Amino acid sequence: MKKLLLAFALLAAAASGPARADSADYQAFGERAGLVKLMDDFMVRLVADPRTGPFFRDANQARIKAQLVDQFCVALGGPCEYKGADMKTAHADLKITKTDFNALVEELQHAMDAQGIAFTAQNHLLAKLAPLHRDIVNVK
């Protein structure tokens, strides 16, 4: 149950790397308030989706949302700091499948669409997150 939870809770850990996005992306997401709203919507979707729900229903959803706000804020060039583990370390003992990863990304896209986030800004974020696939997915 916790494998997908951790997978996404740390999904944006790439933000801890040296590359920073243009702050225009952070603004396109509505800055911190917009990210909070996005994560509220996203968590509802994750819980409701039968593919991801079992991983999130009994989780500390408030904590996950708070971490994701910070992680996405950094990834988008905002004035935040993420202090979590890197993807490979965080997922070393977990069994994350490509299907699990893709279900999360799909729900993120639905949430971003519902929040009216511009397609270009969505693509910038997804481009930053996509390389994490190789560190998160550890079951073929």
N, CA, C and O atoms as CSV, one atom per row, in Angstrom:
chain,resi,resn,atom,element,x,y,z
A,1,MET,N,N,0.818,-1.196,0.000
A,1,MET,CA,C,0.000,0.000,0.000
A,1,MET,C,C,0.858,1.255,0.000
A,1,MET,O,O,0.527,2.251,-0.644
A,2,LYS,N,N,1.945,1.194,0.718
A,2,LYS,CA,C,2.758,2.393,0.832
A,2,LYS,C,C,3.684,2.605,-0.355
A,2,LYS,O,O,4.287,3.670,-0.482
A,3,LYS,N,N,3.809,1.597,-1.238
A,3,LYS,CA,C,4.739,1.762,-2.347
A,3,LYS,C,C,4.353,2.913,-3.259
A,3,LYS,O,O,5.210,3.711,-3.640
A,4,LEU,N,N,3.087,3.014,-3.613
A,4,LEU,CA,C,2.662,4.095,-4.492
A,4,LEU,C,C,2.629,5.414,-3.750
A,4,LEU,O,O,2.950,6.460,-4.314
A,5,LEU,N,N,2.244,5.366,-2.502
A,5,LEU,CA,C,2.238,6.553,-1.657
A,5,LEU,C,C,3.618,7.190,-1.650
A,5,LEU,O,O,3.760,8.383,-1.915
A,6,LEU,N,N,4.621,6.400,-1.350
A,6,LEU,CA,C,5.975,6.925,-1.309
A,6,LEU,C,C,6.439,7.324,-2.694
A,6,LEU,O,O,7.142,8.322,-2.857
A,7,ALA,N,N,6.049,6.549,-3.690
A,7,ALA,CA,C,6.442,6.869,-5.057
A,7,ALA,C,C,6.029,8.276,-5.423
A,7,ALA,O,O,6.812,9.031,-5.999
A,8,PHE,N,N,4.807,8.627,-5.092
A,8,PHE,CA,C,4.395,9.963,-5.468
A,8,PHE,C,C,4.808,11.010,-4.461
A,8,PHE,O,O,5.104,12.148,-4.825
A,9,ALA,N,N,4.830,10.634,-3.199
A,9,ALA,CA,C,5.234,11.599,-2.190
A,9,ALA,C,C,6.620,12.127,-2.496
A,9,ALA,O,O,6.951,13.262,-2.151
A,10,LEU,N,N,7.421,11.314,-3.138
A,10,LEU,CA,C,8.777,11.724,-3.484
A,10,LEU,C,C,8.954,11.980,-4.973
A,10,LEU,O,O,10.069,12.216,-5.439
A,11,LEU,N,N,7.885,11.934,-5.699
A,11,LEU,CA,C,7.945,12.034,-7.156
A,11,LEU,C,C,8.734,13.236,-7.643
A,11,LEU,O,O,9.462,13.139,-8.631
A,12,ALA,N,N,8.603,14.330,-6.984
A,12,ALA,CA,C,9.260,15.544,-7.458
A,12,ALA,C,C,10.632,15.749,-6.842
A,12,ALA,O,O,11.144,16.869,-6.858
A,13,ALA,N,N,11.227,14.729,-6.314
A,13,ALA,CA,C,12.535,14.874,-5.682
A,13,ALA,C,C,13.599,15.376,-6.647
A,13,ALA,O,O,14.626,15.900,-6.217
A,14,ALA,N,N,13.371,15.226,-7.915
A,14,ALA,CA,C,14.328,15.751,-8.881
A,14,ALA,C,C,14.494,17.247,-8.699
A,14,ALA,O,O,15.498,17.830,-9.109
A,15,ALA,N,N,13.513,17.851,-8.088
A,15,ALA,CA,C,13.589,19.282,-7.829
A,15,ALA,C,C,14.758,19.614,-6.919
A,15,ALA,O,O,15.211,20.759,-6.887
A,16,SER,N,N,15.253,18.633,-6.180
A,16,SER,CA,C,16.380,18.890,-5.295
A,16,SER,C,C,17.685,18.991,-6.069
A,16,SER,O,O,18.714,19.357,-5.500
A,17,GLY,N,N,17.658,18.670,-7.365
A,17,GLY,CA,C,18.842,18.773,-8.199
A,17,GLY,C,C,19.147,20.217,-8.527
A,17,GLY,O,O,18.399,21.116,-8.143
A,18,PRO,N,N,20.245,20.450,-9.237
A,18,PRO,CA,C,20.677,21.816,-9.504
A,18,PRO,C,C,19.818,22.582,-10.501
A,18,PRO,O,O,19.779,23.812,-10.445
A,19,ALA,N,N,19.134,21.905,-11.405
A,19,ALA,CA,C,18.348,22.612,-12.417
A,19,ALA,C,C,17.081,23.192,-11.804
A,19,ALA,O,O,16.367,22.507,-11.071
A,20,ARG,N,N,16.810,24.440,-12.104
A,20,ARG,CA,C,15.599,25.108,-11.609
A,20,ARG,C,C,14.778,25.561,-12.799
A,20,ARG,O,O,15.317,25.972,-13.826
A,21,ALA,N,N,13.488,25.482,-12.648
A,21,ALA,CA,C,12.586,25.946,-13.704
A,21,ALA,C,C,12.484,27.461,-13.652
A,21,ALA,O,O,12.832,28.089,-12.652
A,22,ASP,N,N,12.009,28.026,-14.724
A,22,ASP,CA,C,11.730,29.453,-14.772
A,22,ASP,C,C,10.581,29.727,-13.808
A,22,ASP,O,O,9.625,28.955,-13.751
A,23,SER,N,N,10.665,30.819,-13.050
A,23,SER,CA,C,9.605,31.119,-12.088
A,23,SER,C,C,8.266,31.400,-12.774
A,23,SER,O,O,7.231,31.428,-12.107
A,24,ALA,N,N,8.268,31.607,-14.083
A,24,ALA,CA,C,7.005,31.767,-14.810
A,24,ALA,C,C,6.168,30.495,-14.688
A,24,ALA,O,O,4.939,30.561,-14.658
A,25,ASP,N,N,6.823,29.348,-14.618
A,25,ASP,CA,C,6.089,28.099,-14.423
A,25,ASP,C,C,5.425,28.085,-13.052
A,25,ASP,O,O,4.273,27.672,-12.918
A,26,TYR,N,N,6.145,28.531,-12.047
A,26,TYR,CA,C,5.593,28.611,-10.688
A,26,TYR,C,C,4.365,29.524,-10.679
A,26,TYR,O,O,3.353,29.206,-10.054
A,27,GLN,N,N,4.459,30.637,-11.362
A,27,GLN,CA,C,3.333,31.567,-11.452
A,27,GLN,C,C,2.172,30.955,-12.232
A,27,GLN,O,O,1.011,31.177,-11.889
A,28,ALA,N,N,2.476,30.189,-13.275
A,28,ALA,CA,C,1.420,29.557,-14.074
A,28,ALA,C,C,0.620,28.543,-13.259
A,28,ALA,O,O,-0.543,28.275,-13.562
A,29,PHE,N,N,1.239,27.987,-12.236
A,29,PHE,CA,C,0.550,27.045,-11.350
A,29,PHE,C,C,-0.172,27.759,-10.210
A,29,PHE,O,O,-0.778,27.113,-9.356
A,30,GLY,N,N,-0.108,29.086,-10.196
A,30,GLY,CA,C,-0.800,29.845,-9.156
A,30,GLY,C,C,0.006,29.984,-7.882
A,30,GLY,O,O,-0.546,30.210,-6.806
A,31,GLU,N,N,1.314,29.846,-8.012
A,31,GLU,CA,C,2.234,29.948,-6.878
A,31,GLU,C,C,1.833,28.953,-5.790
A,31,GLU,O,O,1.197,27.943,-6.090
A,32,ARG,N,N,2.187,29.214,-4.558
A,32,ARG,CA,C,1.947,28.247,-3.478
A,32,ARG,C,C,0.454,27.948,-3.293
A,32,ARG,O,O,0.075,26.790,-3.123
A,33,ALA,N,N,-0.380,28.967,-3.325
A,33,ALA,CA,C,-1.823,28.753,-3.147
A,33,ALA,C,C,-2.382,27.851,-4.248
A,33,ALA,O,O,-3.225,26.994,-3.984
A,34,GLY,N,N,-1.916,28.042,-5.469
A,34,GLY,CA,C,-2.359,27.199,-6.572
A,34,GLY,C,C,-1.893,25.764,-6.426
A,34,GLY,O,O,-2.619,24.828,-6.763
A,35,LEU,N,N,-0.675,25.593,-5.920
A,35,LEU,CA,C,-0.167,24.238,-5.698
A,35,LEU,C,C,-0.945,23.524,-4.599
A,35,LEU,O,O,-1.206,22.325,-4.697
A,36,VAL,N,N,-1.315,24.256,-3.558
A,36,VAL,CA,C,-2.131,23.665,-2.485
A,36,VAL,C,C,-3.471,23.208,-3.059
A,36,VAL,O,O,-3.930,22.100,-2.780
A,37,LYS,N,N,-4.084,24.062,-3.854
A,37,LYS,CA,C,-5.373,23.717,-4.476
A,37,LYS,C,C,-5.219,22.508,-5.405
A,37,LYS,O,O,-6.067,21.616,-5.416
A,38,LEU,N,N,-4.141,22.485,-6.178
A,38,LEU,CA,C,-3.874,21.361,-7.070
A,38,LEU,C,C,-3.725,20.063,-6.282
A,38,LEU,O,O,-4.293,19.039,-6.661
A,39,MET,N,N,-2.967,20.100,-5.193
A,39,MET,CA,C,-2.743,18.885,-4.408
A,39,MET,C,C,-4.015,18.419,-3.705
A,39,MET,O,O,-4.220,17.218,-3.534
A,40,ASP,N,N,-4.865,19.349,-3.300
A,40,ASP,CA,C,-6.152,18.956,-2.714
A,40,ASP,C,C,-6.971,18.173,-3.742
A,40,ASP,O,O,-7.511,17.110,-3.436
A,41,ASP,N,N,-7.056,18.699,-4.946
A,41,ASP,CA,C,-7.788,18.045,-6.029
A,41,ASP,C,C,-7.134,16.709,-6.379
A,41,ASP,O,O,-7.815,15.695,-6.530
A,42,PHE,N,N,-5.830,16.719,-6.502
A,42,PHE,CA,C,-5.080,15.526,-6.886
A,42,PHE,C,C,-5.291,14.385,-5.889
A,42,PHE,O,O,-5.489,13.239,-6.292
A,43,MET,N,N,-5.251,14.690,-4.605
A,43,MET,CA,C,-5.419,13.646,-3.594
A,43,MET,C,C,-6.816,13.042,-3.665
A,43,MET,O,O,-6.975,11.829,-3.534
A,44,VAL,N,N,-7.823,13.875,-3.870
A,44,VAL,CA,C,-9.192,13.356,-4.021
A,44,VAL,C,C,-9.242,12.372,-5.190
A,44,VAL,O,O,-9.865,11.314,-5.094
A,45,ARG,N,N,-8.596,12.720,-6.269
A,45,ARG,CA,C,-8.574,11.858,-7.452
A,45,ARG,C,C,-7.821,10.557,-7.189
A,45,ARG,O,O,-8.258,9.485,-7.608
A,46,LEU,N,N,-6.688,10.653,-6.493
A,46,LEU,CA,C,-5.909,9.452,-6.191
A,46,LEU,C,C,-6.694,8.480,-5.323
A,46,LEU,O,O,-6.650,7.269,-5.536
A,47,VAL,N,N,-7.406,9.015,-4.349
A,47,VAL,CA,C,-8.204,8.170,-3.455
A,47,VAL,C,C,-9.370,7.537,-4.216
A,47,VAL,O,O,-9.697,6.372,-3.991
A,48,ALA,N,N,-9.991,8.294,-5.106
A,48,ALA,CA,C,-11.162,7.803,-5.840
A,48,ALA,C,C,-10.808,6.806,-6.943
A,48,ALA,O,O,-11.624,5.948,-7.279
A,49,ASP,N,N,-9.638,6.904,-7.496
A,49,ASP,CA,C,-9.230,6.028,-8.599
A,49,ASP,C,C,-8.973,4.620,-8.062
A,49,ASP,O,O,-8.158,4.452,-7.154
A,50,PRO,N,N,-9.648,3.608,-8.602
A,50,PRO,CA,C,-9.450,2.249,-8.092
A,50,PRO,C,C,-8.028,1.722,-8.278
A,50,PRO,O,O,-7.625,0.778,-7.598
A,51,ARG,N,N,-7.274,2.316,-9.180
A,51,ARG,CA,C,-5.888,1.882,-9.389
A,51,ARG,C,C,-4.954,2.429,-8.325
A,51,ARG,O,O,-3.974,1.778,-7.964
A,52,THR,N,N,-5.246,3.611,-7.822
A,52,THR,CA,C,-4.359,4.253,-6.850
A,52,THR,C,C,-4.965,4.366,-5.462
A,52,THR,O,O,-4.236,4.513,-4.480
A,53,GLY,N,N,-6.269,4.301,-5.366
A,53,GLY,CA,C,-6.955,4.466,-4.088
A,53,GLY,C,C,-6.418,3.617,-2.957
A,53,GLY,O,O,-6.218,4.130,-1.856
A,54,PRO,N,N,-6.175,2.325,-3.188
A,54,PRO,CA,C,-5.680,1.494,-2.089
A,54,PRO,C,C,-4.361,1.986,-1.487
A,54,PRO,O,O,-4.069,1.698,-0.327
A,55,PHE,N,N,-3.584,2.706,-2.244
A,55,PHE,CA,C,-2.312,3.210,-1.745
A,55,PHE,C,C,-2.471,4.475,-0.901
A,55,PHE,O,O,-1.593,4.797,-0.101
A,56,PHE,N,N,-3.575,5.189,-1.071
A,56,PHE,CA,C,-3.727,6.492,-0.435
A,56,PHE,C,C,-4.831,6.586,0.606
A,56,PHE,O,O,-4.806,7.492,1.439
A,57,ARG,N,N,-5.788,5.687,0.583
A,57,ARG,CA,C,-6.941,5.806,1.492
A,57,ARG,C,C,-6.544,5.854,2.960
A,57,ARG,O,O,-7.105,6.642,3.721
A,58,ASP,N,N,-5.596,5.034,3.368
A,58,ASP,CA,C,-5.199,4.966,4.777
A,58,ASP,C,C,-3.908,5.727,5.063
A,58,ASP,O,O,-3.341,5.608,6.150
A,59,ALA,N,N,-3.454,6.491,4.112
A,59,ALA,CA,C,-2.200,7.237,4.261
A,59,ALA,C,C,-2.438,8.580,4.947
A,59,ALA,O,O,-3.576,9.034,5.068
A,60,ASN,N,N,-1.366,9.198,5.387
A,60,ASN,CA,C,-1.427,10.545,5.949
A,60,ASN,C,C,-1.495,11.527,4.772
A,60,ASN,O,O,-0.478,12.056,4.325
A,61,GLN,N,N,-2.693,11.748,4.296
A,61,GLN,CA,C,-2.893,12.551,3.094
A,61,GLN,C,C,-2.436,13.995,3.262
A,61,GLN,O,O,-1.893,14.582,2.326
A,62,ALA,N,N,-2.645,14.565,4.420
A,62,ALA,CA,C,-2.224,15.957,4.652
A,62,ALA,C,C,-0.710,16.083,4.531
A,62,ALA,O,O,-0.209,17.045,3.947
A,63,ARG,N,N,0.008,15.133,5.072
A,63,ARG,CA,C,1.475,15.156,5.004
A,63,ARG,C,C,1.953,15.003,3.562
A,63,ARG,O,O,2.850,15.719,3.115
A,64,ILE,N,N,1.352,14.074,2.850
A,64,ILE,CA,C,1.735,13.859,1.454
A,64,ILE,C,C,1.494,15.124,0.639
A,64,ILE,O,O,2.356,15.540,-0.135
A,65,LYS,N,N,0.337,15.728,0.810
A,65,LYS,CA,C,0.028,16.952,0.059
A,65,LYS,C,C,1.025,18.062,0.386
A,65,LYS,O,O,1.479,18.767,-0.515
A,66,ALA,N,N,1.364,18.221,1.648
A,66,ALA,CA,C,2.315,19.270,2.040
A,66,ALA,C,C,3.683,19.032,1.402
A,66,ALA,O,O,4.320,19.971,0.926
A,67,GLN,N,N,4.135,17.772,1.393
A,67,GLN,CA,C,5.423,17.465,0.768
A,67,GLN,C,C,5.385,17.737,-0.728
A,67,GLN,O,O,6.329,18.286,-1.296
A,68,LEU,N,N,4.289,17.350,-1.354
A,68,LEU,CA,C,4.179,17.563,-2.793
A,68,LEU,C,C,4.140,19.039,-3.149
A,68,LEU,O,O,4.698,19.445,-4.169
A,69,VAL,N,N,3.496,19.836,-2.333
A,69,VAL,CA,C,3.489,21.282,-2.579
A,69,VAL,C,C,4.924,21.798,-2.584
A,69,VAL,O,O,5.313,22.529,-3.495
A,70,ASP,N,N,5.713,21.428,-1.582
A,70,ASP,CA,C,7.108,21.883,-1.531
A,70,ASP,C,C,7.916,21.355,-2.711
A,70,ASP,O,O,8.683,22.097,-3.325
A,71,GLN,N,N,7.745,20.085,-3.024
A,71,GLN,CA,C,8.505,19.481,-4.119
A,71,GLN,C,C,8.166,20.118,-5.462
A,71,GLN,O,O,9.061,20.442,-6.243
A,72,PHE,N,N,6.886,20.294,-5.726
A,72,PHE,CA,C,6.491,20.899,-6.990
A,72,PHE,C,C,6.898,22.364,-7.040
A,72,PHE,O,O,7.281,22.868,-8.096
A,73,CYS,N,N,6.819,23.045,-5.912
A,73,CYS,CA,C,7.239,24.443,-5.834
A,73,CYS,C,C,8.693,24.583,-6.277
A,73,CYS,O,O,9.019,25.462,-7.076
A,74,VAL,N,N,9.553,23.733,-5.768
A,74,VAL,CA,C,10.966,23.763,-6.153
A,74,VAL,C,C,11.119,23.433,-7.635
A,74,VAL,O,O,11.840,24.122,-8.358
A,75,ALA,N,N,10.442,22.380,-8.085
A,75,ALA,CA,C,10.543,21.962,-9.486
A,75,ALA,C,C,10.102,23.066,-10.440
A,75,ALA,O,O,10.598,23.164,-11.562
A,76,LEU,N,N,9.169,23.893,-9.985
A,76,LEU,CA,C,8.630,24.964,-10.823
A,76,LEU,C,C,9.364,26.288,-10.652
A,76,LEU,O,O,8.955,27.298,-11.226
A,77,GLY,N,N,10.437,26.299,-9.878
A,77,GLY,CA,C,11.222,27.515,-9.706
A,77,GLY,C,C,10.722,28.430,-8.616
A,77,GLY,O,O,11.095,29.602,-8.575
A,78,GLY,N,N,9.890,27.923,-7.737
A,78,GLY,CA,C,9.366,28.723,-6.633
A,78,GLY,C,C,10.337,28.806,-5.464
A,78,GLY,O,O,11.370,28.137,-5.456
A,79,PRO,N,N,9.999,29.635,-4.472
A,79,PRO,CA,C,10.895,29.904,-3.341
A,79,PRO,C,C,10.737,28.886,-2.200
A,79,PRO,O,O,10.539,29.273,-1.048
A,80,CYS,N,N,10.824,27.607,-2.516
A,80,CYS,CA,C,10.624,26.563,-1.512
A,80,CYS,C,C,11.864,25.685,-1.429
A,80,CYS,O,O,12.784,25.798,-2.238
A,81,GLU,N,N,11.864,24.814,-0.437
A,81,GLU,CA,C,12.962,23.874,-0.268
A,81,GLU,C,C,12.381,22.496,0.010
A,81,GLU,O,O,11.477,22.346,0.833
A,82,TYR,N,N,12.905,21.497,-0.679
A,82,TYR,CA,C,12.520,20.106,-0.444
A,82,TYR,C,C,13.715,19.386,0.163
A,82,TYR,O,O,14.826,19.468,-0.361
A,83,LYS,N,N,13.490,18.685,1.263
A,83,LYS,CA,C,14.585,18.024,1.973
A,83,LYS,C,C,14.443,16.509,2.005
A,83,LYS,O,O,15.104,15.849,2.807
A,84,GLY,N,N,13.600,15.950,1.155
A,84,GLY,CA,C,13.351,14.515,1.154
A,84,GLY,C,C,14.456,13.707,0.496
A,84,GLY,O,O,15.429,14.248,-0.030
A,85,ALA,N,N,14.273,12.392,0.544
A,85,ALA,CA,C,15.231,11.445,-0.032
A,85,ALA,C,C,15.190,11.481,-1.557
A,85,ALA,O,O,14.206,11.913,-2.158
A,86,ASP,N,N,16.284,11.016,-2.172
A,86,ASP,CA,C,16.289,10.889,-3.626
A,86,ASP,C,C,15.426,9.686,-4.024
A,86,ASP,O,O,15.135,8.821,-3.197
A,87,MET,N,N,15.031,9.642,-5.271
A,87,MET,CA,C,14.094,8.625,-5.751
A,87,MET,C,C,14.627,7.203,-5.619
A,87,MET,O,O,13.916,6.321,-5.137
A,88,LYS,N,N,15.832,6.975,-6.027
A,88,LYS,CA,C,16.384,5.621,-6.022
A,88,LYS,C,C,16.442,5.064,-4.607
A,88,LYS,O,O,16.041,3.925,-4.369
A,89,THR,N,N,16.934,5.853,-3.679
A,89,THR,CA,C,17.016,5.426,-2.282
A,89,THR,C,C,15.629,5.199,-1.701
A,89,THR,O,O,15.385,4.193,-1.034
A,90,ALA,N,N,14.735,6.121,-1.952
A,90,ALA,CA,C,13.390,6.039,-1.382
A,90,ALA,C,C,12.611,4.822,-1.876
A,90,ALA,O,O,11.729,4.322,-1.178
A,91,HIS,N,N,12.932,4.351,-3.070
A,91,HIS,CA,C,12.159,3.262,-3.662
A,91,HIS,C,C,12.920,1.949,-3.768
A,91,HIS,O,O,12.424,0.999,-4.375
A,92,ALA,N,N,14.104,1.880,-3.195
A,92,ALA,CA,C,14.961,0.702,-3.338
A,92,ALA,C,C,14.266,-0.597,-2.944
A,92,ALA,O,O,14.452,-1.613,-3.613
A,93,ASP,N,N,13.483,-0.590,-1.892
A,93,ASP,CA,C,12.839,-1.812,-1.393
A,93,ASP,C,C,11.366,-1.921,-1.770
A,93,ASP,O,O,10.669,-2.825,-1.307
A,94,LEU,N,N,10.903,-1.025,-2.589
A,94,LEU,CA,C,9.483,-1.015,-2.958
A,94,LEU,C,C,9.280,-1.679,-4.313
A,94,LEU,O,O,10.211,-1.787,-5.111
A,95,LYS,N,N,8.097,-2.105,-4.552
A,95,LYS,CA,C,7.760,-2.763,-5.814
A,95,LYS,C,C,6.811,-1.861,-6.610
A,95,LYS,O,O,5.594,-2.045,-6.603
A,96,ILE,N,N,7.398,-0.901,-7.282
A,96,ILE,CA,C,6.639,0.068,-8.068
A,96,ILE,C,C,6.646,-0.390,-9.523
A,96,ILE,O,O,7.704,-0.608,-10.112
A,97,THR,N,N,5.470,-0.532,-10.083
A,97,THR,CA,C,5.362,-0.940,-11.484
A,97,THR,C,C,5.152,0.274,-12.382
A,97,THR,O,O,4.808,1.364,-11.924
A,98,LYS,N,N,5.366,0.052,-13.654
A,98,LYS,CA,C,5.111,1.104,-14.634
A,98,LYS,C,C,3.631,1.497,-14.600
A,98,LYS,O,O,3.291,2.669,-14.762
A,99,THR,N,N,2.765,0.521,-14.389
A,99,THR,CA,C,1.326,0.791,-14.302
A,99,THR,C,C,1.009,1.702,-13.123
A,99,THR,O,O,0.210,2.629,-13.256
A,100,ASP,N,N,1.630,1.448,-11.964
A,100,ASP,CA,C,1.438,2.303,-10.787
A,100,ASP,C,C,1.864,3.738,-11.095
A,100,ASP,O,O,1.131,4.690,-10.829
A,101,PHE,N,N,3.047,3.870,-11.653
A,101,PHE,CA,C,3.598,5.184,-11.978
A,101,PHE,C,C,2.689,5.920,-12.963
A,101,PHE,O,O,2.365,7.091,-12.766
A,102,ASN,N,N,2.288,5.229,-14.014
A,102,ASN,CA,C,1.454,5.859,-15.044
A,102,ASN,C,C,0.088,6.280,-14.512
A,102,ASN,O,O,-0.448,7.307,-14.927
A,103,ALA,N,N,-0.476,5.502,-13.604
A,103,ALA,CA,C,-1.770,5.867,-13.014
A,103,ALA,C,C,-1.660,7.176,-12.238
A,103,ALA,O,O,-2.551,8.023,-12.309
A,104,LEU,N,N,-0.570,7.338,-11.503
A,104,LEU,CA,C,-0.340,8.591,-10.777
A,104,LEU,C,C,-0.222,9.772,-11.726
A,104,LEU,O,O,-0.837,10.817,-11.517
A,105,VAL,N,N,0.570,9.592,-12.765
A,105,VAL,CA,C,0.772,10.675,-13.727
A,105,VAL,C,C,-0.546,11.039,-14.409
A,105,VAL,O,O,-0.837,12.215,-14.623
A,106,GLU,N,N,-1.328,10.036,-14.743
A,106,GLU,CA,C,-2.628,10.291,-15.376
A,106,GLU,C,C,-3.529,11.125,-14.469
A,106,GLU,O,O,-4.172,12.070,-14.927
A,107,GLU,N,N,-3.576,10.781,-13.198
A,107,GLU,CA,C,-4.410,11.551,-12.266
A,107,GLU,C,C,-3.858,12.959,-12.062
A,107,GLU,O,O,-4.625,13.905,-11.884
A,108,LEU,N,N,-2.543,13.102,-12.086
A,108,LEU,CA,C,-1.952,14.441,-11.997
A,108,LEU,C,C,-2.389,15.280,-13.191
A,108,LEU,O,O,-2.749,16.447,-13.032
A,109,GLN,N,N,-2.361,14.700,-14.375
A,109,GLN,CA,C,-2.786,15.434,-15.569
A,109,GLN,C,C,-4.257,15.838,-15.477
A,109,GLN,O,O,-4.618,16.956,-15.846
A,110,HIS,N,N,-5.095,14.942,-14.991
A,110,HIS,CA,C,-6.516,15.282,-14.825
A,110,HIS,C,C,-6.686,16.438,-13.835
A,110,HIS,O,O,-7.478,17.351,-14.068
A,111,ALA,N,N,-5.945,16.392,-12.743
A,111,ALA,CA,C,-6.042,17.456,-11.734
A,111,ALA,C,C,-5.559,18.791,-12.299
A,111,ALA,O,O,-6.178,19.828,-12.060
A,112,MET,N,N,-4.456,18.767,-13.048
A,112,MET,CA,C,-3.951,20.011,-13.638
A,112,MET,C,C,-4.952,20.576,-14.636
A,112,MET,O,O,-5.178,21.786,-14.667
A,113,ASP,N,N,-5.549,19.720,-15.446
A,113,ASP,CA,C,-6.583,20.179,-16.390
A,113,ASP,C,C,-7.747,20.816,-15.639
A,113,ASP,O,O,-8.223,21.888,-16.012
A,114,ALA,N,N,-8.197,20.154,-14.589
A,114,ALA,CA,C,-9.343,20.654,-13.816
A,114,ALA,C,C,-9.045,21.993,-13.152
A,114,ALA,O,O,-9.952,22.799,-12.944
A,115,GLN,N,N,-7.789,22.231,-12.820
A,115,GLN,CA,C,-7.397,23.488,-12.188
A,115,GLN,C,C,-7.111,24.583,-13.218
A,115,GLN,O,O,-6.782,25.710,-12.848
A,116,GLY,N,N,-7.234,24.260,-14.490
A,116,GLY,CA,C,-7.038,25.260,-15.537
A,116,GLY,C,C,-5.586,25.645,-15.756
A,116,GLY,O,O,-5.302,26.746,-16.228
A,117,ILE,N,N,-4.676,24.765,-15.425
A,117,ILE,CA,C,-3.248,25.048,-15.617
A,117,ILE,C,C,-2.932,24.905,-17.103
A,117,ILE,O,O,-3.293,23.913,-17.737
A,118,ALA,N,N,-2.259,25.901,-17.640
A,118,ALA,CA,C,-1.945,25.927,-19.069
A,118,ALA,C,C,-1.178,24.673,-19.484
A,118,ALA,O,O,-0.318,24.181,-18.754
A,119,PHE,N,N,-1.507,24.175,-20.659
A,119,PHE,CA,C,-0.895,22.964,-21.190
A,119,PHE,C,C,0.631,23.079,-21.243
A,119,PHE,O,O,1.336,22.120,-20.931
A,120,THR,N,N,1.134,24.232,-21.632
A,120,THR,CA,C,2.584,24.441,-21.701
A,120,THR,C,C,3.224,24.300,-20.329
A,120,THR,O,O,4.266,23.659,-20.191
A,121,ALA,N,N,2.613,24.890,-19.320
A,121,ALA,CA,C,3.142,24.780,-17.956
A,121,ALA,C,C,3.075,23.334,-17.469
A,121,ALA,O,O,3.996,22.855,-16.808
A,122,GLN,N,N,1.989,22.645,-17.794
A,122,GLN,CA,C,1.886,21.225,-17.440
A,122,GLN,C,C,3.035,20.446,-18.061
A,122,GLN,O,O,3.676,19.634,-17.393
A,123,ASN,N,N,3.291,20.692,-19.328
A,123,ASN,CA,C,4.364,19.982,-20.024
A,123,ASN,C,C,5.725,20.263,-19.412
A,123,ASN,O,O,6.565,19.367,-19.336
A,124,HIS,N,N,5.955,21.491,-18.977
A,124,HIS,CA,C,7.230,21.814,-18.334
A,124,HIS,C,C,7.412,20.993,-17.060
A,124,HIS,O,O,8.488,20.450,-16.812
A,125,LEU,N,N,6.353,20.906,-16.255
A,125,LEU,CA,C,6.440,20.112,-15.027
A,125,LEU,C,C,6.617,18.632,-15.351
A,125,LEU,O,O,7.487,17.973,-14.781
A,126,LEU,N,N,5.811,18.113,-16.250
A,126,LEU,CA,C,5.904,16.690,-16.591
A,126,LEU,C,C,7.268,16.332,-17.172
A,126,LEU,O,O,7.771,15.231,-16.948
A,127,ALA,N,N,7.864,17.258,-17.914
A,127,ALA,CA,C,9.205,17.010,-18.451
A,127,ALA,C,C,10.233,16.879,-17.332
A,127,ALA,O,O,11.178,16.098,-17.444
A,128,LYS,N,N,10.054,17.638,-16.259
A,128,LYS,CA,C,10.956,17.529,-15.111
A,128,LYS,C,C,10.732,16.221,-14.362
A,128,LYS,O,O,11.679,15.633,-13.840
A,129,LEU,N,N,9.483,15.765,-14.308
A,129,LEU,CA,C,9.154,14.567,-13.536
A,129,LEU,C,C,9.401,13.267,-14.302
A,129,LEU,O,O,9.698,12.242,-13.688
A,130,ALA,N,N,9.287,13.290,-15.616
A,130,ALA,CA,C,9.392,12.069,-16.422
A,130,ALA,C,C,10.672,11.272,-16.179
A,130,ALA,O,O,10.600,10.046,-16.089
A,131,PRO,N,N,11.831,11.903,-16.069
A,131,PRO,CA,C,13.050,11.117,-15.849
A,131,PRO,C,C,13.057,10.330,-14.536
A,131,PRO,O,O,13.849,9.402,-14.372
A,132,LEU,N,N,12.185,10.697,-13.612
A,132,LEU,CA,C,12.123,9.980,-12.339
A,132,LEU,C,C,11.629,8.552,-12.521
A,132,LEU,O,O,11.826,7.701,-11.654
A,133,HIS,N,N,10.995,8.303,-13.640
A,133,HIS,CA,C,10.460,6.970,-13.927
A,133,HIS,C,C,11.520,5.891,-13.704
A,133,HIS,O,O,11.235,4.866,-13.086
A,134,ARG,N,N,12.719,6.108,-14.192
A,134,ARG,CA,C,13.757,5.071,-14.102
A,134,ARG,C,C,14.233,4.828,-12.677
A,134,ARG,O,O,14.756,3.753,-12.383
A,135,ASP,N,N,14.066,5.797,-11.789
A,135,ASP,CA,C,14.448,5.602,-10.391
A,135,ASP,C,C,13.298,5.089,-9.530
A,135,ASP,O,O,13.535,4.493,-8.479
A,136,ILE,N,N,12.077,5.308,-9.953
A,136,ILE,CA,C,10.906,4.901,-9.173
A,136,ILE,C,C,10.452,3.492,-9.540
A,136,ILE,O,O,10.236,2.656,-8.663
A,137,VAL,N,N,10.311,3.235,-10.827
A,137,VAL,CA,C,9.820,1.928,-11.272
A,137,VAL,C,C,10.939,0.911,-11.101
A,137,VAL,O,O,11.992,1.011,-11.730
A,138,ASN,N,N,10.689,-0.073,-10.236
A,138,ASN,CA,C,11.712,-1.085,-9.989
A,138,ASN,C,C,11.187,-2.507,-10.158
A,138,ASN,O,O,11.847,-3.466,-9.759
A,139,VAL,N,N,10.000,-2.642,-10.749
A,139,VAL,CA,C,9.431,-3.948,-11.093
A,139,VAL,C,C,9.070,-3.898,-12.569
A,139,VAL,O,O,8.321,-3.026,-13.009
A,140,LYS,N,N,9.597,-4.820,-13.311
A,140,LYS,CA,C,9.321,-4.859,-14.761
A,140,LYS,C,C,7.991,-5.513,-15.033
A,140,LYS,O,O,7.588,-5.636,-16.189
